[in-house]
Amino acid sequence: MIGYVTLGTNDLARGAKFYDALAAELGTPRMMEEPTFIAWGTPDGAAGIGLTKPHDGQPATVGNGVMVALQASSREQVQRLYDIALANGGSCEGPPGPRGGPFYAGYFRDPDGNKLNAFLMEAGSGA
């Protein structure tokens, strides 16, 4: 149902470095690039993510309650994505760990303050 998610940035070059690093870990290339916008994903693939300077020219702000979740393939990849985020200007919102039932996740913010997580729904962990 979701085709892509777009987040705002006030510094596209700084944000691109952050998202390039996460996308590399997930094996997802840049799909589109314009002077004020970059998108990562694959045509006709899973939902992608875009980063943009606001069209109205106003500063980008963080949505209260908005979060983008990046699906990982293992606990180790959740940890790697979390570590990559922090190493590229992100900040911790909750280190990787079990979050109840089969849900395992680590939470972080990008350099503009947008909240993300890397998560895994573990088979056979019970609900």
Secondary structure, DSSP 8 states (H G I E B T S, - for coil): ---EEEEE-S-HHHHHHHHHHHHHHHT--EEEEETTEEEES-TTSS-EEEEE--TTSS-----TT-EEEEE-SSHHHHHHHHHHHHHTT-EEEEEEEE-STTEEEEEEE-TT--EEEEEEE-TTS--
